[in-house]
Amino acid sequence: SNVNTPIGRYGAVVSNYHCIAGIAGNPTLIYVSSVGTLGVFPGDPIPNDSISFDVGAYAPEGAAEIRGLAGFRNFLLVFFRGQTLMVQLGTYDSGGAHKPQFPDTLPQYGILGHRCVLSIENDLIFADLFGVNSAKRNLFSSLLDSTHLSDLVGPEYQGSIGDLTEDEQLKSVFMVQDKLWGDLILCSPDGRTFVRSASPRLKYQSWSEYQGWAWDCGCTSFLGRVFFAKGTRIYQLGNKAFTG
């Protein structure tokens, strides 16, 4: 039965656990499934090591609401508006109860909404009110280092995002990756689009701003092609790799 499966807006899989958040009426509650199972949550028959826990104590002041989840490396990243919480799953006490650990936070690095996070090679890219950010594993520890990527267009970006309502920031801003051109594309409902063209191996980075790209949504296919949608019409982004 799926009677105990929580209904939430956000989900992620990390370290063989299925995590769900964004529960109506419990904006800081996270459910973690039983390890290696599908749809086994608190209340289901044993064997069942699933749990639920509240992360409200870690939320920044005035932003006690989870806005997204992501699995990155062996961490569950819980995004708030102005902060990101790192959760490490898979630790059990002597009685066999699952006890998540909270090794660190990324203060001042939050997220606009759950559609503004991408895993690109060894980095996790996410966007908040102040810019596009990157998190990667520290070379000397198991924790994550975060940095701003969009300082070159900081005022333009902040002015554009600041003009949107909070609901538009949460639900309408999204990012896609153009793997064929090496572009990171951030679209907003007012048509202003910020594009980061970069290659760490070739050591270059540039930013461009497009106008008139008021898409409803977008995605990247397995072959790297980028698709955007407006209403009921779907468009394929052109590229240099394939003609037509």
Disulfide bonds with the S-S distance in Angstrom:
none
